[in-house]
Amino acid sequence: MGTPFPRKKINKNETPKGQTKGDGTPCKKRMEPLPGRLFVDDLGLDDVDKNVLTAMRFFCTSYTHPPSQAWEVAFDETVRAFGHASGPVIAYSIINLLRTLKHARTTVFKFTNPTCPCCREEITDMEMRAIKTIQALRHGDPMAAQTQAMMLCEGVAGQSLIEACTALVVLLPPPETSKPKKRMRFL
């Protein structure tokens, strides 16, 4: 007996049709030297931040393309990264963060395709602000978190986003080392 709702579940290493060249082959965006592009590896994120970003991207994919069932991959990723006990709770907290963000913003939240091997190396400015908010809270820098949250919420007081991020951060493992703040130097 088959499942009552047959569906094709996406694989995190498979590029779905329609999101690249149309033939399912990975794009070659990484080869194009375009100014202003941001890359995940250039942001100094630890594994925890990267795992949250990956789950966030799959949840966003699920919102924009419900038949993909990408939320299942997001839950699988959080369980893989954070264990069977914490993973689902962290996943739900990420969903709560995205819901809060959805209500705070008036424009579209742009995210990167998590299944494309080339695209997932990039990060949009909106994804960066979300992860930097979480990263700042993990490193005990509430002012930086508030600044990132306010820009992410388009100038609206980002207190509800800070609360959602804080609820996520208390579930995450602490950072291995606190990075010293870079200070402006005058010569």
C-alpha positions in Angstrom: 0.0 0.0 0.0 1.4 3.4 -1.0 1.5 6.5 1.0 -1.6 8.6 1.0 0.3 11.7 -0.3 2.9 10.6 -2.8 5.6 13.1 -3.1 9.2 13.4 -4.2 11.3 14.4 -1.3 14.3 16.6 -2.1 17.8 15.5 -1.4 20.1 18.1 0.0 22.8 17.2 -2.6 20.4 17.2 -5.5 19.6 20.4 -7.4 15.9 20.5 -8.2 14.7 21.3 -11.6 13.6 24.9 -12.2 16.0 26.4 -9.7 19.1 26.2 -12.0 19.5 26.0 -15.7 16.2 24.0 -16.0 17.9 20.7 -16.8 18.8 19.9 -13.2 22.5 20.5 -13.6 24.2 22.7 -11.0 24.8 26.3 -12.0 28.3 27.7 -12.4 27.7 31.0 -10.6 30.8 30.6 -8.6 32.8 31.0 -11.7 31.4 34.5 -12.5 33.4 37.3 -10.8 30.6 39.7 -9.8 31.2 42.5 -7.3 29.3 42.6 -4.1 28.8 38.8 -3.8 29.1 37.4 -0.3 30.3 33.9 0.5 29.6 31.8 3.6 33.3 30.9 4.0 34.2 34.6 4.2 32.0 35.4 7.2 33.9 33.4 9.9 30.9 31.3 10.9 31.4 28.2 13.0 29.8 24.8 12.4 26.8 25.7 14.6 26.1 28.9 12.6 26.5 27.0 9.3 24.1 24.3 10.4 21.5 26.9 11.5 21.9 28.6 8.1 21.4 25.4 6.2 18.2 24.5 8.1 16.9 28.0 7.7 17.4 27.8 3.9 15.5 24.5 3.7 12.6 25.9 5.8 12.6 28.9 3.4 12.5 26.6 0.4 9.6 24.8 2.0 7.7 28.1 2.3 8.4 29.1 -1.3 8.0 25.7 -2.8 5.7 23.6 -0.6 5.7 20.4 -2.8 9.5 20.1 -2.1 8.8 19.0 1.4 12.1 20.7 2.3 11.1 21.1 5.9 11.8 17.4 6.3 15.4 17.9 5.1 15.6 20.8 7.5 14.6 18.6 10.4 17.0 15.9 9.3 19.8 18.4 9.1 19.2 19.7 12.7 18.9 16.2 14.0 22.2 15.3 12.3 23.9 18.4 13.6 22.5 18.7 17.1 21.3 15.2 18.0 17.9 13.5 18.4 17.0 15.3 21.6 18.0 18.8 20.7 17.7 18.8 16.9 13.8 18.9 16.6 13.6 21.6 19.2 16.2 23.7 17.5 14.4 23.2 14.2 11.1 24.4 15.7 12.9 27.4 17.1 14.3 28.2 13.6 10.7 28.0 12.3 9.6 30.4 15.0 12.4 32.8 14.1 11.4 32.7 10.4 7.7 33.3 11.4 8.7 36.3 13.5 10.8 37.6 10.6 8.0 37.1 8.2 5.7 39.3 10.3 8.4 42.0 10.9 9.4 42.5 7.2 7.3 44.1 4.5 9.6 42.9 1.7 10.7 39.5 0.5 13.4 37.6 2.5 15.9 36.5 -0.1 17.7 33.3 0.5 20.1 31.0 -1.4 19.2 27.7 -2.9 20.4 25.1 -0.3 20.5 22.2 -2.9 22.8 23.8 -5.5 26.4 23.1 -4.9 27.5 26.4 -6.3 24.7 28.7 -4.9 24.8 27.4 -1.3 28.4 28.7 -1.0 26.9 32.2 -1.4 24.9 34.1 1.3 22.4 36.9 0.7 22.7 40.0 2.7 19.4 39.1 4.5 20.7 35.6 5.4 23.9 37.2 6.6 22.0 39.6 8.9 20.0 36.8 10.4 23.0 34.7 11.1 25.0 37.7 12.3 22.2 38.4 14.8 22.4 34.8 16.1 26.2 34.9 16.1 26.3 38.2 18.1 23.9 36.8 20.7 25.9 33.6 21.0 29.1 35.7 21.5 27.4 38.0 24.1 27.2 41.1 22.0 23.6 42.4 22.3 24.3 45.7 20.7 25.6 44.1 17.5 22.6 41.7 17.6 20.2 44.7 17.9 21.8 46.5 15.1 21.6 43.5 12.7 18.0 42.8 13.8 16.9 46.4 13.2 18.4 46.3 9.6 16.9 42.9 9.0 13.5 44.1 10.1 13.8 47.2 7.9 14.1 49.8 10.6 11.2 48.5 12.6 12.2 47.8 16.2 13.5 44.3 16.0 12.8 43.3 19.6 10.5 40.4 18.6 13.2 39.1 16.3 15.8 39.4 19.1 13.5 37.4 21.4 13.1 34.7 18.8 16.9 34.6 18.2 17.5 34.5 21.9 15.1 31.5 22.2 17.1 29.8 19.5 20.5 30.7 21.0 19.8 29.2 24.4 19.3 25.9 22.7 22.5 26.0 20.7 25.9 24.9 21.9 28.1 27.8 23.1 30.8 29.1 20.8 34.2 27.5 21.2 36.0 30.7 21.8 34.7 34.3 22.0 36.2 36.3 19.2 37.7 39.6 20.3 35.9 42.6 18.8 37.7 44.4 16.1 38.1 48.0 17.0 38.6 51.0 14.7 42.1 52.3 14.9 43.1 55.9 14.2 46.5 56.7 12.9 
